[in-house]
Amino acid sequence: MIVTISRQFGSGGREVGKRLADALGLEYYDKQLVAEIAKSTELNENYVSEVLKNGGYRNYVFSFGRSIPLIATTPSTITDILVAQQKIIKAIGEKGDCVIVGRSADAILKDLSPVRIFVYADEQSRVKRCRDRAPEDEHLTDKQLVKKMKEIDKGRRKLHELFSHYPWGDKDGYDLMLNTSDTTIKSIIPHLASLVCDFHNK
Amino acid sequence: MIVTISRQFGSGGREVGKRLADALGLEYYDKQLVAEIAKSTELNENYVSEVLKNGGYRNYVFSFGRSIPLIATTPSTITDILVAQQKIIKAIGEKGDCVIVGRSADAILKDLSPVRIFVYADEQSRVKRCRDRAPEDEHLTDKQLVKKMKEIDKGRRKLHELFSHYPWGDKDGYDLMLNTSDTTIKSIIPHLASLVCDFHNK
């Protein structure tokens, strides 16, 4: 069984993915993919992470409420990273029994019929979730935080276009879409896990 | 608990609604709403049904592969029907413990925090489902059937605009979205019902 989780920034998609993997006894992949891509491309891990976050569509990062320019990203570097990512995701998919968060894995692995989940929430819930899990040194205003969320999701949407003819977040590209606004994710996992199995066995 | 089911024509939304109501011990409302509206407005039931299906945006019905003109619908009749529908849905919502399919109940009952489900499927699955349940005397070509599906969904989308600022089928207006392509609805109901309870109790 392969489960892919696509998600709006701040919607708790990563938590859904981790907990689903635990509940179903599947391997969980998210940030370690970045490490593997960095190794394979011989690029810095933070740099790979930033490129994959914004796909080259954002040329600054938010920190301490200020915008800091990113190191220049060349088109060929982006291509290298995306090619490496695709290879690694395909290899993971071939092994099977995994949950992959983000990285257009829904589209990259479509021939393996993953159960494709999209996690989203209203803006207020996403802001709250970002605040709750923000690093101590992040001091963004609400306005800056909303801007950051939108920028990151814009990058995800753009990158997704490379791999799929379904727009990112368009229901037709997913089996299940889950609104986590005001929801305690932990409490929905057991039944969600069972429903995911139904979709896998359909 | 109130569950509302919005659905693309041919996606099996009605079956999801009926089976969920059975599984959860809730009252099920769909076509009997039309009867109540007809009674309350003193209009013919088939006529009310046609108006609610297309909201005045379609002025013919498909039958035997031919288009048959509908009786003229006046704006005031449509308004009467919609007002009656809204009152009846609110009364049902106040009683609680129900599943309501369609009729913008998700938006009309939003203050009662229903669990809002949207059911959809790819075109091929919807055509197949329509064929399987079509009346014996329906002889539409695939092209005509797809046209009919699109017309009906266009009517639903337009009518929904009257009641909600979320577009019909837009994820932000729902708690759960379910893709029934190639799915045997019966087999997903027990776990879906449990998940719906989680959303109700969140």
Contacts between the chains, C-beta under 8 A, distances in Angstrom:
chain1	res1	chain2	res2	distance
A	118	B	171	7.5
A	120	B	171	5.8
A	120	B	172	7.4
A	122	B	172	6.8
A	169	B	171	7.0
A	171	B	118	7.5
A	171	B	120	5.8
A	171	B	169	7.0
A	171	B	171	6.3
A	171	B	177	5.3
A	171	B	179	7.0
A	172	B	120	7.4
A	172	B	122	6.8
A	172	B	179	7.6
A	174	B	177	7.6
A	174	B	179	6.4
A	175	B	178	8.0
A	175	B	179	4.8
A	176	B	176	7.4
A	176	B	177	7.1
A	176	B	178	6.4
A	176	B	179	7.0
A	177	B	171	5.4
A	177	B	174	7.6
A	177	B	176	7.1
A	177	B	177	3.7
A	178	B	175	8.0
A	178	B	176	6.4
A	179	B	171	7.0
A	179	B	172	7.6
A	179	B	174	6.4
A	179	B	175	4.8
A	179	B	176	7.0
A	182	B	202	6.1
A	183	B	199	7.2
A	183	B	202	4.7
A	184	B	202	6.6
A	187	B	198	5.9
A	187	B	201	7.7
A	187	B	202	7.1
A	188	B	195	6.4
A	188	B	198	4.4
A	188	B	199	7.2
A	188	B	202	7.6
A	190	B	194	8.0
A	191	B	191	5.7
A	191	B	194	4.0
A	191	B	195	4.2
A	191	B	197	7.8
A	191	B	198	5.6
A	192	B	195	5.9
A	192	B	198	8.0
A	194	B	191	4.0
A	194	B	194	7.1
A	195	B	188	6.4
A	195	B	191	4.2
A	195	B	192	5.9
A	195	B	195	5.7
A	197	B	191	7.8
A	198	B	187	5.9
A	198	B	188	4.5
A	198	B	191	5.6
A	198	B	192	8.0
A	199	B	183	7.2
A	199	B	188	7.2
A	201	B	187	7.7
A	202	B	182	6.1
A	202	B	183	4.7
A	202	B	184	6.6
A	202	B	187	7.1
A	202	B	188	7.6
